[in-house]
Amino acid sequence: VLWCQGVDLNRNFDVNFGGHGSSDFSCSEIYSGPNAFSENESHGIAKYLSSYRHQLLAYFSLHSYGQMWLTPLSYTRKKVSDRSHHLGVAEFATKSIKSQTGHKYTYGPATSLMCE
């Protein structure tokens, strides 16, 4: 009997849920879960951010595992209209991280950094 548990929280949101780059196999590292927001963590983040949606200027979720600052969009190669702004913020942030910690982060859309 195969029994695995765990959901990749990055893939448990409603944007492109279950699309390319995710899996419906529960033993996969990219398992998106049974449905969007099925996990307490993703549900809580969405609920919290939604309650402040008219006050937020930006939201960053830093993933230090791969030392990458990912910019929109991560599920398609389509470029967002304010791409240069996102890249400028990412460049500034990653340079600041390096100057403070010595850790080098790459930045850009996941489709550019991880899929080429």
C-alpha positions as CSV (number, residue, x, y, z in Angstrom):
1,V,0.0,0.0,0.0
2,L,1.4,3.4,-1.1
3,W,0.8,6.2,1.4
4,C,2.3,9.6,1.0
5,Q,1.3,12.9,2.5
6,G,2.2,16.5,1.9
7,V,1.3,19.2,-0.5
8,D,3.6,21.7,-2.2
9,L,2.0,24.9,-0.8
10,N,3.3,27.0,-3.7
11,R,0.9,25.0,-5.9
12,N,-2.1,25.0,-3.5
13,F,-3.5,28.4,-4.5
14,D,-6.3,29.0,-7.0
15,V,-4.2,30.6,-9.8
16,N,-3.5,27.8,-12.3
17,F,-4.4,25.2,-9.8
18,G,-3.6,21.7,-11.1
19,G,-2.1,23.1,-14.3
20,H,1.3,22.6,-16.0
21,G,4.1,22.2,-13.4
22,S,2.0,20.5,-10.8
23,S,0.9,16.9,-10.1
24,D,-2.2,15.2,-8.8
25,F,0.0,12.2,-7.6
26,S,0.2,12.6,-3.8
27,C,3.7,11.2,-3.6
28,S,5.1,13.8,-6.0
29,E,7.2,16.7,-4.7
30,I,4.9,19.0,-6.9
31,Y,1.6,17.6,-5.6
32,S,-0.9,20.5,-5.6
33,G,-3.3,18.9,-3.2
34,P,-6.9,17.7,-3.7
35,N,-8.2,21.3,-4.4
36,A,-7.0,24.9,-4.2
37,F,-6.6,26.1,-0.6
38,S,-7.1,22.6,0.8
39,E,-4.2,23.3,3.3
40,N,-4.6,25.4,6.4
41,E,-1.5,27.4,5.5
42,S,-2.5,28.4,1.9
43,H,-6.1,29.1,3.1
44,G,-4.8,31.3,6.0
45,I,-2.5,33.3,3.7
46,A,-5.2,33.9,1.2
47,K,-7.8,34.9,3.8
48,Y,-5.3,37.3,5.5
49,L,-4.2,38.9,2.3
50,S,-7.7,39.2,1.0
51,S,-8.7,41.1,4.2
52,Y,-6.0,43.7,3.4
53,R,-6.2,43.7,-0.4
54,H,-7.1,47.4,-0.7
55,Q,-4.2,48.4,1.6
56,L,-1.4,46.2,0.2
57,L,1.2,47.6,-2.2
58,A,3.0,44.3,-2.6
59,Y,3.4,40.8,-1.2
60,F,6.6,38.8,-1.2
61,S,7.1,35.2,-0.4
62,L,10.8,34.5,-0.2
63,H,11.9,30.9,-0.9
64,S,15.4,30.6,0.3
65,Y,15.9,26.9,-0.6
66,G,17.1,27.6,-4.1
67,Q,18.3,31.1,-3.4
68,M,16.0,32.5,-6.1
69,W,13.7,35.6,-6.0
70,L,10.8,34.6,-8.3
71,T,8.9,37.2,-10.1
72,P,5.5,36.9,-11.8
73,L,4.4,34.8,-13.6
74,S,5.6,31.3,-12.5
75,Y,3.1,29.2,-14.5
76,T,3.4,30.7,-17.9
77,R,6.0,32.5,-20.1
78,K,3.5,35.4,-20.6
79,K,5.1,38.6,-19.4
80,V,3.2,40.8,-17.0
81,S,2.7,44.5,-18.0
82,D,4.9,45.8,-15.1
83,R,7.7,43.3,-15.6
84,S,10.5,45.9,-15.5
85,H,9.2,47.1,-12.2
86,H,9.2,43.5,-10.7
87,L,12.7,42.9,-12.1
88,G,14.0,46.2,-10.7
89,V,12.7,45.4,-7.2
90,A,14.1,41.9,-7.4
91,E,17.5,43.2,-8.5
92,F,17.6,45.7,-5.7
93,A,16.5,43.1,-3.1
94,T,19.0,40.5,-4.2
95,K,21.8,42.9,-4.2
96,S,20.8,44.0,-0.7
97,I,20.7,40.4,0.5
98,K,24.1,39.8,-0.9
99,S,25.6,42.9,0.7
100,Q,24.1,42.0,4.1
101,T,24.6,38.2,4.1
102,G,27.0,37.3,1.3
103,H,24.3,35.0,-0.2
104,K,23.8,35.3,-3.9
105,Y,20.2,35.1,-5.2
106,T,19.2,34.9,-8.8
107,Y,16.0,36.5,-9.8
108,G,13.3,36.4,-12.5
109,P,10.3,34.4,-13.5
110,A,10.5,30.7,-12.6
111,T,9.9,29.8,-16.2
112,S,13.2,31.5,-17.1
113,L,15.2,30.4,-14.1
114,M,14.1,26.8,-13.7
115,C,12.8,25.7,-17.1
116,E,15.5,26.5,-19.6
